[in-house]
Amino acid sequence: MSSNHLVSVVMSTYNNEDTIETSISSLVNQSYKNIEILIMDDASTDNTYNICKKFEKTSSNVKIFRNQDNLGLTKSLNILVKKARGKYIARSDADDFSYTNRIEEQLNYIIIKNLDACCTRAFRLNTKRKIPGYSYYIPLKILIKYKNPFVHGTLLIKKEVLQTLNLYDENFIYAQDYKLFSDLLKNNFKILNMKIPLYELNTKNNISNIYKEQQKYFADCVRKDINPEKYI
């Protein structure tokens, strides 16, 4: 199926000089060409910003922004979504990378299935283990009560749907993806996981591992349907 909808890819990065080039390259080289790539450098202290600026000079669809202070992932993503011009918003993380056909396959899937959003499975970097694994086969509305069943970096969603939910909940400086997915399902938006992996995911030294205690607290707040108070 052919489509020409503009897709806005949003990425926030902080001190990812070792991985950011591979990550951005995977987006610049997508088979689907009607995309804009919006990247927020969240006040990095390494060479990340300079690497990003090189892509902006060579790729007309790459736009780089920079926070003067470190605002965190949630606020940075919301800034980018507000700047996005696309009908669809795609996510990508600065230490992961997308397969060349990712955006094309997901956009076709959303249109064919008449969805509001979709994610894909992913391979863990190095191990090539699929995630979600066996839990992929459990109904999403059951699984969401216990864990996040989606890989946030693979999200493709209609911008108007994000706007209906008032974007990412800025009370959730961690587990903002789990909160978003929970709200999508709670409000009966149509979202599915594609069976095929279209993404490779870093699970070492990422936010989830470095801030395990905080992640757990905010995830518990999602499961209990309460507003977080700690760490705010």
C-alpha positions as CSV (number, residue, x, y, z in Angstrom):
1,M,0.0,0.0,0.0
2,S,1.3,3.4,-0.9
3,S,0.9,6.4,1.4
4,N,2.3,9.9,1.5
5,H,1.4,11.0,5.0
6,L,4.1,13.0,6.7
7,V,5.6,11.1,9.6
8,S,7.5,13.0,12.3
9,V,10.1,11.0,14.1
10,V,10.9,12.4,17.6
11,M,14.1,11.5,19.5
12,S,15.5,12.9,22.7
13,T,19.2,12.3,23.4
14,Y,21.5,12.9,26.4
15,N,25.2,11.9,26.3
16,N,24.8,9.3,23.6
17,E,27.9,10.1,21.6
18,D,28.7,6.4,21.2
19,T,25.4,5.4,19.7
20,I,23.7,8.5,18.2
21,E,25.3,8.3,14.8
22,T,24.0,4.8,14.2
23,S,20.6,5.6,15.5
24,I,20.1,8.7,13.3
25,S,21.5,7.0,10.3
26,S,18.9,4.3,10.6
27,L,16.2,7.0,10.4
28,V,17.8,9.0,7.6
29,N,18.0,5.8,5.5
30,Q,14.3,4.7,5.9
31,S,12.6,3.3,2.8
32,Y,9.7,5.6,3.6
33,K,10.9,9.1,2.5
34,N,8.1,11.5,3.7
35,I,9.5,11.9,7.2
36,E,11.0,14.6,9.3
37,I,13.4,13.7,12.0
38,L,13.2,16.0,15.1
39,I,16.0,15.5,17.7
40,M,16.3,17.2,21.0
41,D,19.7,17.3,22.6
42,D,18.8,17.4,26.3
43,A,21.8,19.5,27.4
44,S,24.4,16.8,26.7
45,T,27.9,17.3,28.1
46,D,29.7,15.1,25.6
47,N,30.0,15.3,21.8
48,T,26.3,14.3,21.1
49,Y,25.1,17.7,20.0
50,N,28.0,18.1,17.4
51,I,27.3,14.7,15.9
52,C,23.6,15.6,15.6
53,K,24.4,18.9,13.9
54,K,26.4,17.1,11.2
55,F,23.3,15.3,10.2
56,E,21.3,18.5,10.1
57,K,23.8,19.9,7.6
58,T,23.7,16.9,5.3
59,S,20.0,15.8,5.5
60,S,17.3,18.4,4.8
61,N,14.7,16.5,6.9
62,V,16.8,16.4,10.1
63,K,16.2,19.2,12.6
64,I,18.2,19.6,15.8
65,F,17.0,21.4,18.9
66,R,18.8,21.9,22.2
67,N,17.6,22.3,25.8
68,Q,19.6,24.8,27.9
69,D,19.0,22.7,30.9
70,N,18.4,18.9,31.2
71,L,14.6,18.6,31.2
72,G,14.3,14.8,31.0
73,L,12.7,12.6,28.4
74,T,9.0,13.3,29.0
75,K,9.3,17.1,28.7
76,S,11.7,16.9,25.8
77,L,9.4,14.6,23.8
78,N,6.4,16.9,24.4
79,I,8.4,19.9,23.1
80,L,9.2,17.9,19.9
81,V,5.6,16.6,19.4
82,K,4.4,20.3,19.6
83,K,6.9,21.2,16.9
84,A,6.0,18.2,14.7
85,R,4.2,18.8,11.4
86,G,3.3,15.2,10.6
87,K,0.0,13.4,10.8
88,Y,1.8,10.6,12.6
89,I,4.4,10.7,15.3
90,A,7.1,8.0,15.4
91,R,9.4,7.4,18.4
92,S,13.0,6.3,18.4
93,D,15.6,6.2,21.1
94,A,19.2,7.5,20.7
95,D,20.8,4.2,21.7
96,D,18.7,1.9,19.5
97,F,18.2,1.7,15.7
98,S,15.3,1.0,13.3
99,Y,15.3,-1.4,10.4
100,T,15.2,0.3,7.0
101,N,11.6,-0.7,6.4
102,R,10.3,0.1,9.9
103,I,8.3,3.3,9.2
104,E,6.9,2.0,5.9
105,E,5.7,-1.3,7.4
106,Q,4.2,0.3,10.4
107,L,2.3,3.0,8.5
108,N,0.9,0.4,6.1
109,Y,-0.1,-1.7,9.1
110,I,-1.9,1.2,10.8
111,I,-3.8,2.1,7.7
112,I,-4.8,-1.5,6.8
113,K,-5.9,-2.3,10.3
114,N,-7.5,1.2,10.9
115,L,-5.5,1.7,14.1
116,D,-4.7,4.7,16.2
117,A,-1.2,3.5,17.0
118,C,1.1,0.5,16.7
119,C,4.4,-0.8,18.0
120,T,6.6,-3.6,16.9
121,R,8.5,-6.3,18.5
122,A,12.3,-5.7,18.8
123,F,15.5,-7.7,19.1
124,R,17.8,-7.0,22.0
125,L,21.1,-5.8,20.8
126,N,23.8,-8.5,20.8
127,T,21.5,-11.4,22.0
128,K,19.0,-11.1,19.2
129,R,16.3,-12.2,21.6
130,K,12.8,-11.0,20.7
131,I,10.9,-8.7,23.0
132,P,8.1,-9.0,23.9
133,G,8.6,-12.7,24.0
134,Y,5.9,-15.2,25.1
135,S,4.0,-12.3,26.6
136,Y,3.3,-11.1,23.0
137,Y,0.5,-13.7,22.9
138,I,-1.3,-12.4,26.0
139,P,-4.2,-9.9,25.3
140,L,-2.9,-6.4,25.8
141,K,-5.7,-5.3,28.1
142,I,-4.7,-8.0,30.5
143,L,-1.0,-7.6,30.2
144,I,-1.1,-3.8,30.7
145,K,-2.3,-4.4,34.3
146,Y,1.0,-6.1,35.2
147,K,3.7,-4.7,32.8
148,N,4.3,-2.5,29.8
149,P,3.7,-4.7,26.8
150,F,5.1,-2.3,24.2
151,V,8.6,-1.2,23.1
152,H,8.4,2.6,23.4
153,G,11.0,3.3,20.7
154,T,8.9,1.5,18.1
155,L,5.7,3.6,18.7
156,L,3.9,5.1,15.7
157,I,0.8,7.0,16.6
158,K,-1.6,9.6,15.1
159,K,-0.6,13.0,16.4
160,E,-4.3,13.9,17.0
161,V,-4.5,10.9,19.4
162,L,-1.5,12.2,21.4
163,Q,-3.1,15.6,21.5
164,T,-6.4,14.1,22.8
165,L,-4.4,12.7,25.8
166,N,-2.6,16.0,26.3
167,L,0.6,14.4,25.1
168,Y,2.9,12.6,27.6
169,D,1.9,13.1,31.2
170,E,4.7,15.3,32.6
171,N,4.0,14.0,36.1
172,F,5.7,10.8,34.9
173,I,9.4,11.6,34.5
174,Y,9.9,7.9,34.3
175,A,7.6,5.2,32.9
176,Q,6.0,7.9,30.8
177,D,5.6,5.3,28.0
178,Y,3.8,2.8,30.3
179,K,1.5,5.7,31.4
180,L,0.8,6.6,27.8
181,F,0.1,3.0,26.7
182,S,-2.2,2.5,29.7
183,D,-4.2,5.6,28.9
184,L,-4.5,4.6,25.2
185,L,-6.0,1.2,26.2
186,K,-8.1,2.7,29.0
187,N,-9.6,5.1,26.5
188,N,-10.3,2.4,24.0
189,F,-7.9,3.7,21.3
190,K,-6.9,1.0,18.9
191,I,-3.3,-0.1,19.3
192,L,-1.6,-3.3,18.4
193,N,1.9,-4.8,18.4
194,M,3.2,-6.0,15.1
195,K,4.5,-9.6,15.3
196,I,7.7,-8.9,13.3
197,P,10.7,-7.2,14.9
198,L,11.6,-3.9,13.1
199,Y,13.9,-2.4,15.8
200,E,17.0,-3.3,17.8
201,L,16.9,-2.3,21.4
202,N,19.8,-1.5,23.8
203,T,19.0,-2.9,27.3
204,K,22.4,-2.1,28.9
205,N,23.1,1.1,30.7
206,N,19.8,2.6,29.6
207,I,17.4,4.7,31.6
208,S,15.5,1.6,32.8
209,N,18.6,0.0,34.2
210,I,20.3,3.1,35.6
211,Y,17.2,4.3,37.4
212,K,15.6,1.0,38.3
213,E,14.1,2.2,41.6
214,Q,12.5,5.3,40.0
215,Q,11.2,3.3,37.1
216,K,9.6,0.8,39.5
217,Y,8.0,3.5,41.5
218,F,6.5,5.3,38.5
219,A,5.4,2.0,37.0
220,D,3.6,1.1,40.2
221,C,1.8,4.5,40.0
222,V,0.6,3.5,36.6
223,R,-0.6,0.1,37.8
224,K,-2.4,1.7,40.8
225,D,-3.7,4.5,38.7
226,I,-2.4,7.2,41.0
227,N,-0.3,10.4,40.5
228,P,3.3,10.1,41.5
229,E,4.6,12.2,44.4
230,K,8.2,11.1,44.9
231,Y,10.9,12.4,42.6
232,I,8.7,15.3,41.4
